Amino acid sequence: MNAPSHTVAHSCTDCPIRHRAVCANCDAAELAELEEIKYYRSFEAGQTIIWSGDKMGFVGSVVAGIATLTQTMEDGRTQMVGLLLPSDFVGRPGRDGAAYDVIATTDIVMCCFRKKPFEDLMARTPHIAHRLLQMTLDELDAAREWMLVLGRKTAREKIASLLSIIARRDASLKPSGNSATMVFDLPLTREAMADYLGLTLETVSRQISALKRDGVIQLQGKRHVTIPDMGRLMEEAGDDSDGGFLV
């Protein structure tokens, strides 16, 4: 990892992703073993966590914050190809190198495991390997659904889809009358959203303004988002409220 990052202290007992991460099904003894090989790192927004092609001596989970996966083409152009949200896993056991640049979009905290000991633990603990397989298959499903977003959905549906992803993974609930609204700070600039969605900056700004005008979302400044009715946002995204591709 890069030198500017620094170590921070956390406990498994109060970890906000404890029941969604790769360690979700671990018992007390297994958590104790993971404690022996783990360390936490924090990164500032804009900092590169991993460069594509780097040899990775760790794997781990995003605890807080959001990062992007970026691919650089031969002519130097770059394309954002994915997002890492809290509980998402970074790195691939059994593979030495990183496939993408991983860049912190917000300030980020990662729970890292030394790679070789983690691989040894996986070999001795089948349910950890099974949990990682589940997460990998979920990631594959999300990637396939994202192909649909990029290839077939309208600009408005693309924006609504991205907002629904972030809301379901990184939002807090705020009681409002007889229901609960969803509240979060948008972690991506509109420029980054345009890059990720294959849209122009003008189109992103126009569609966000339209969703605000129509009451689908509320905005405080450019980043603080409130969703009064998640079902309506899902309809705008072209998904039903029971579906969706990233939960």
VOGU-3710 file (C-alpha; in Angstrom, 3 decimals, decimal comma):
1> mnapshtvah> 0,000/0,000/0,000  1,012/3,597/-0,439  3,065/5,356/2,212  0,633/8,261/2,923  -1,966/5,868/4,340  -1,976/5,279/8,070  -3,013/2,542/10,441  -6,220/2,918/12,443  -7,635/0,737/15,192  -10,956/-1,081/15,058
11> sctdcpirhr> -12,594/-4,016/16,773  -14,562/-6,817/15,103  -17,287/-6,482/17,731  -18,282/-2,971/16,627  -17,425/-3,356/12,924  -20,202/-1,818/10,768  -19,785/-4,473/8,039  -19,365/-7,452/10,370  -22,406/-9,356/9,084  -21,922/-8,547/5,381
21> avcancdaae> -18,203/-9,079/4,899  -16,156/-12,183/4,131  -16,007/-12,941/7,867  -19,806/-12,880/8,266  -20,094/-16,546/9,257  -16,972/-16,795/11,396  -17,209/-18,003/14,985  -15,288/-16,505/17,895  -12,242/-18,744/17,409  -12,041/-17,915/13,688
31> laeleeikyy> -12,407/-14,201/14,377  -9,569/-14,480/16,865  -7,419/-16,111/14,185  -8,316/-13,361/11,714  -7,347/-10,782/14,351  -3,832/-12,194/14,248  -3,406/-11,493/10,531  -5,416/-8,311/10,049  -4,600/-4,637/10,113  -6,601/-1,520/9,276
41> rsfeagqtii> -5,570/1,217/6,878  -7,140/4,546/6,055  -6,736/6,500/2,835  -7,642/10,032/1,896  -10,047/10,867/-0,933  -8,181/10,848/-4,227  -5,380/8,585/-3,019  -4,472/5,502/-5,069  -4,792/2,415/-2,889  -3,517/-0,084/-5,461
51> wsgdkmgfvg> -1,987/0,354/-8,896  -2,900/-2,090/-11,665  -0,205/-4,740/-11,951  1,072/-4,236/-8,407  1,911/-7,365/-6,491  -0,609/-7,605/-3,670  0,523/-8,914/-0,315  -2,922/-8,442/1,186  -6,637/-8,926/0,635  -9,370/-7,162/2,530
61> svvagiatlt> -12,706/-5,449/2,841  -13,860/-1,860/2,589  -15,110/-0,887/6,051  -16,129/2,691/5,338  -16,034/4,933/2,285  -16,092/4,239/-1,428  -13,379/3,507/-3,985  -13,375/3,164/-7,756  -11,908/0,473/-9,980  -10,231/2,032/-13,011
71> qtmedgrtqm> -8,738/0,456/-16,122  -6,097/2,249/-18,200  -6,046/1,460/-21,919  -2,942/1,234/-24,088  -3,394/4,769/-25,441  -3,543/6,205/-21,933  -7,288/6,690/-21,679  -8,880/5,538/-18,451  -12,309/4,114/-17,740  -14,010/3,625/-14,411
81> vglllpsdfv> -15,227/0,014/-14,433  -16,627/-0,466/-10,971  -17,266/0,797/-7,468  -16,143/-0,655/-4,154  -18,678/0,008/-1,412  -18,601/-0,940/2,293  -18,188/-4,732/2,779  -16,853/-5,244/-0,776  -13,769/-7,437/-0,993  -10,482/-6,276/-2,515
91> grpgrdgaay> -7,973/-8,701/-4,017  -8,139/-12,296/-5,189  -6,657/-15,157/-3,186  -4,384/-17,196/-5,422  -3,553/-14,261/-7,693  -0,462/-12,142/-7,223  -1,238/-8,975/-9,165  -3,940/-6,316/-9,105  -6,140/-6,161/-12,201  -7,243/-2,518/-11,754
101> dviattdivm> -6,225/0,741/-10,175  -8,151/1,155/-6,924  -8,622/4,819/-6,026  -10,294/6,216/-2,918  -13,257/8,376/-3,931  -13,981/9,382/-0,347  -11,875/8,970/2,762  -11,779/5,223/3,182  -10,996/2,612/5,827  -9,997/-0,920/4,860
111> ccfrkkpfed> -9,688/-4,070/6,938  -6,715/-5,896/5,408  -5,494/-9,448/5,873  -1,994/-10,632/5,098  -2,543/-12,661/1,970  -0,681/-15,926/2,581  -2,095/-16,492/6,093  -5,583/-15,651/4,776  -5,200/-18,213/1,980  -4,085/-20,799/4,541
121> lmartphiah> -7,123/-20,008/6,698  -9,428/-20,365/3,686  -7,988/-23,837/2,990  -8,770/-24,904/6,560  -12,115/-23,113/6,875  -14,466/-24,007/4,008  -17,236/-21,592/4,976  -14,878/-18,611/4,574  -14,092/-19,812/1,056  -17,826/-20,355/0,474
131> rllqmtldel> -18,665/-16,841/1,669  -16,034/-15,390/-0,651  -17,479/-17,435/-3,519  -20,949/-16,035/-2,737  -19,585/-12,496/-2,790  -17,744/-13,140/-6,054  -20,903/-14,493/-7,684  -22,866/-11,470/-6,438  -20,184/-9,252/-7,982  -20,538/-11,151/-11,271
141> daarewmlvl> -24,322/-10,726/-11,218  -23,898/-7,012/-10,524  -21,453/-6,670/-13,417  -23,897/-8,366/-15,790  -26,739/-6,161/-14,645  -24,512/-3,108/-15,030  -24,000/-4,067/-18,669  -27,780/-3,718/-19,007  -27,686/-0,307/-17,331  -25,007/0,967/-19,675
151> grktarekia> -26,329/-0,651/-22,822  -30,110/-0,404/-22,654  -31,281/2,097/-20,079  -32,044/5,759/-20,688  -29,936/8,496/-19,117  -32,582/9,063/-16,438  -32,720/5,338/-15,651  -28,916/5,190/-15,441  -28,789/8,013/-12,905  -31,610/6,469/-10,860
161> sllsiiarrd> -29,893/3,059/-10,970  -26,626/4,460/-9,634  -28,406/6,381/-6,867  -30,313/3,249/-5,862  -27,078/1,220/-5,652  -25,465/3,736/-3,336  -28,628/4,189/-1,284  -29,060/0,475/-0,632  -25,445/0,008/0,363  -24,406/3,265/2,009
171> aslkpsgnsa> -27,517/5,066/3,251  -28,932/5,642/6,687  -32,642/5,474/7,461  -34,416/8,555/8,720  -37,998/8,201/10,011  -40,406/10,493/8,204  -44,099/10,283/9,052  -45,328/6,758/8,411  -42,282/5,703/6,405  -38,503/5,978/6,415
181> tmvfdlpltr> -36,560/8,040/3,953  -33,038/7,120/2,883  -30,280/9,667/3,373  -26,689/9,618/2,137  -23,879/11,784/0,842  -23,209/11,173/-2,832  -19,594/9,951/-2,978  -19,000/10,688/-6,657  -18,650/14,034/-8,370  -20,933/14,580/-11,326
191> eamadylglt> -17,875/14,289/-13,554  -17,121/10,848/-12,098  -20,772/9,809/-12,504  -20,645/10,853/-16,148  -17,477/8,815/-16,686  -18,914/5,744/-14,974  -22,257/5,912/-16,774  -20,966/6,827/-20,225  -22,828/10,143/-20,214  -21,826/13,767/-20,609
201> letvsrqisa> -21,512/16,009/-17,555  -24,351/18,151/-18,894  -26,642/15,137/-19,187  -25,885/13,994/-15,624  -26,589/17,468/-14,233  -29,776/17,794/-16,259  -31,143/14,405/-15,178  -30,315/14,939/-11,505  -32,113/18,282/-11,675  -35,106/16,568/-13,307
211> lkrdgviqlq> -35,245/13,867/-10,592  -35,121/16,626/-7,980  -37,804/18,674/-9,728  -40,082/15,628/-9,953  -39,673/14,865/-6,236  -37,863/11,556/-6,736  -34,861/12,864/-4,783  -34,123/15,839/-2,578  -30,754/17,585/-2,631  -29,017/19,719/-0,049
221> gkrhvtipdm> -26,076/21,254/-1,843  -24,698/18,969/-4,557  -23,923/15,891/-2,468  -26,428/15,359/0,378  -29,236/13,198/-1,029  -32,572/12,244/0,509  -34,804/9,637/-1,118  -38,370/10,048/0,155  -39,698/6,896/-1,548  -37,255/4,122/-2,455
231> grlmeeagdd> -39,926/2,298/-4,436  -40,375/5,272/-6,712  -36,628/5,566/-7,280  -36,523/1,860/-8,196  -39,329/2,430/-10,701  -37,347/5,303/-12,215  -34,372/2,938/-12,464  -36,457/0,414/-14,374  -36,309/-2,129/-11,517  -39,055/-3,316/-9,219
241> sdggflv> -38,646/-2,810/-5,490  -38,035/-6,541/-4,907  -35,315/-6,729/-7,520  -32,304/-4,636/-8,152  -28,836/-5,820/-8,839  -26,836/-4,779/-5,808  -28,233/-5,112/-2,323
//
